[in-house]
Every structure is written in C-alpha cells, then in structure tokens.
C-alpha cells in the first residue's frame, strides 16, 4: 500500500489523488496508474484501469492471473469490472468509498459467486493514510 500511496502523489493536478499498482506473483511492480480523468478528458482513466493497462502491456497479456492490484481507494463498479475482466487474483484497497464503492460499501460487484473468477479481497488497508490524502485534496477543492 505504501507504493500505491506514493504513486497517488503523482496524480496530475485537478484529478482526485488515487494510486494503483499491480504486482506480479513474485512481488515485482508490473503496472502503475493514477487518476487521469481530468488530464486525459477520459471518464475511464481511473487509477485501476490505468494500472491494469500498464501491467497488460508489461506482461504482454490481458490475463493478470497471479497478480495483485493494490489501490488507495475502494474501486467503483467500472473498475471492479476491469479487475474481473483482467482476472486479477487479488485486490487490496485502502480507503472505503461510501458513495461509489463497489467492493462492499455500496455494493459488492467483485465477490458475487456467479462470476467465473472471484479475486481475494482485503479492504481498509492503511485506510487512514489513504483517507487523509483524499481529504487534503477535497479541502483544497472546496476552498477554491
């Protein structure tokens, strides 16, 4: 999670600071991503999607079985779908997202037993640190 938090610090100005990192089975970083929706004018440019795309390019395959995605914020429905589609083996996330979280907060799109592939999930890892990063960003937005 520390690597994901450091990655989140590289988010372009104006985008919500979320960092995501994909580790292979040996623990090596194979993909990184930050939110780039504003920077890229792309509603799909969430940190998780960017990290999954980067890992797929690095590994030369869309199948990320054996990989772990670590992200600073609970994924939304779109990102949960990307995680499932990429066959990510495990997901670790930091802060809970009570408005759009799709891994337990609002709904649980990842652990539905009807999926062909259900990743292992650990949520709330270093959640205070991840929440502080988001709170600092939103304080700046509200004061402007």
C-alpha positions as CSV (number, residue, x, y, z in Angstrom):
1,X,0.0,0.0,0.0
2,X,2.9,2.3,0.6
3,X,3.9,2.0,-3.1
4,X,0.3,2.8,-4.1
5,X,0.2,5.9,-1.8
6,X,3.5,7.1,-3.3
7,X,2.1,6.6,-6.7
8,X,-1.1,8.6,-5.8
9,X,1.2,11.5,-5.0
10,X,2.0,11.6,-8.8
11,X,-1.6,12.3,-9.8
12,X,-1.9,15.3,-12.1
13,X,-3.2,18.5,-10.6
14,X,-7.0,18.6,-10.6
15,X,-7.5,14.9,-10.6
16,X,-8.6,13.0,-7.4
17,X,-5.3,11.5,-6.0
18,X,-5.8,7.8,-6.3
19,X,-2.9,5.4,-6.9
20,X,-2.9,1.8,-8.1
21,X,-0.1,-0.7,-8.5
22,X,-0.1,-4.2,-10.0
23,X,2.4,-6.7,-8.5
24,X,3.2,-10.0,-10.2
25,X,3.3,-13.3,-8.3
26,X,7.0,-12.6,-7.4
27,X,6.1,-9.2,-5.9
28,X,7.6,-7.1,-8.7
29,X,5.7,-4.0,-9.9
30,X,4.4,-4.6,-13.4
31,X,1.9,-1.8,-13.7
32,X,1.1,1.6,-12.2
33,X,-1.7,4.1,-12.6
34,X,-3.2,7.3,-11.2
35,X,-6.4,9.0,-11.9
36,X,-6.2,10.9,-15.1
37,X,-9.8,11.7,-15.9
38,X,-9.3,15.5,-16.0
39,X,-5.8,15.3,-17.5
40,X,-6.9,13.0,-20.3
41,X,-10.5,14.1,-20.7
42,X,-11.3,10.4,-20.3
43,X,-14.0,9.1,-17.9
44,X,-12.4,5.6,-18.0
45,X,-9.0,6.9,-16.9
46,X,-9.3,5.7,-13.3
47,X,-6.1,4.6,-11.5
48,X,-7.1,1.0,-11.5
49,X,-7.8,0.9,-15.2
50,X,-4.5,2.7,-16.0
51,X,-2.6,0.3,-13.8
52,X,-4.3,-2.8,-15.4
53,X,-3.5,-1.4,-18.9
54,X,0.1,-0.8,-17.9
55,X,0.5,-4.3,-16.4
56,X,-1.1,-5.9,-19.5
57,X,1.4,-4.0,-21.8
58,X,4.3,-5.0,-19.5
59,X,3.3,-8.7,-19.3
60,X,2.2,-8.9,-22.9
61,X,-1.2,-10.4,-22.0
62,X,-4.6,-9.2,-20.7
63,X,-4.7,-12.1,-18.3
64,X,-3.3,-10.9,-14.9
65,X,-3.8,-14.2,-13.1
66,X,-1.3,-14.4,-10.2
67,X,-1.2,-10.6,-9.9
68,X,-2.3,-8.4,-7.1
69,X,-3.8,-5.0,-7.6
70,X,-3.2,-2.5,-4.7
71,X,-5.2,0.7,-4.8
72,X,-5.6,3.5,-2.4
73,X,-9.4,3.8,-2.7
74,X,-12.2,1.2,-3.0
75,X,-12.9,0.6,-6.7
76,X,-16.1,1.7,-8.4
77,X,-18.3,-0.5,-10.5
78,X,-16.4,0.2,-13.7
79,X,-13.0,-0.7,-12.1
80,X,-14.5,-3.8,-10.4
81,X,-15.5,-4.9,-13.9
82,X,-12.0,-4.3,-15.2
83,X,-10.5,-6.2,-12.3
84,X,-12.7,-9.2,-13.0
85,X,-12.1,-9.0,-16.7
86,X,-8.3,-8.9,-16.3
87,X,-8.5,-12.0,-14.0
88,X,-6.6,-10.2,-11.2
89,X,-6.0,-12.8,-8.5
90,X,-6.2,-10.4,-5.5
91,X,-7.3,-6.9,-4.7
92,X,-6.1,-4.8,-1.8
93,X,-7.6,-1.3,-1.2
94,X,-7.1,1.4,1.3
95,X,-10.0,3.9,2.0
96,X,-13.6,2.9,1.7
97,X,-15.8,4.8,-0.7
98,X,-19.2,5.2,0.8
99,X,-20.7,6.9,-2.3
100,X,-19.5,4.8,-5.2
101,X,-17.6,1.8,-3.7
102,X,-18.3,-1.5,-5.5
103,X,-16.4,-3.8,-3.2
104,X,-18.6,-3.7,-0.1
105,X,-19.6,-0.1,0.5
106,X,-22.5,0.5,-1.9
107,X,-22.5,-3.0,-3.5
108,X,-20.1,-5.9,-3.9
109,X,-19.5,-6.4,-7.6
110,X,-16.3,-8.3,-7.1
111,X,-17.3,-11.2,-4.8
112,X,-20.5,-12.2,-6.5
113,X,-20.3,-16.0,-6.5
114,X,-21.8,-16.1,-10.0
115,X,-18.6,-14.8,-11.6
116,X,-16.3,-17.2,-13.3
117,X,-13.4,-15.6,-11.4
118,X,-13.6,-14.2,-7.9
119,X,-10.5,-12.5,-6.6
120,X,-9.3,-12.5,-3.0
121,X,-10.1,-9.1,-1.4
122,X,-8.7,-7.1,1.5
123,X,-10.1,-3.7,2.2
124,X,-9.3,-0.9,4.6
125,X,-5.5,-1.5,4.4
126,X,-3.8,1.8,5.7
127,X,-7.2,3.4,5.3
128,X,-6.4,6.4,7.5
129,X,-3.4,7.3,5.4
130,X,-5.4,6.9,2.1
131,X,-8.4,8.9,3.5
132,X,-6.0,11.7,4.6
133,X,-4.7,12.0,1.1
134,X,-8.2,12.4,-0.3
135,X,-9.4,14.7,2.5
136,X,-6.4,17.1,1.7
137,X,-7.4,17.2,-1.9
138,X,-11.0,17.9,-1.3
139,X,-10.2,20.6,1.3
140,X,-8.3,22.4,-1.5
141,X,-11.1,22.0,-4.0
142,X,-13.7,23.3,-1.5
143,X,-11.6,26.3,-0.5
144,X,-11.3,27.5,-4.2
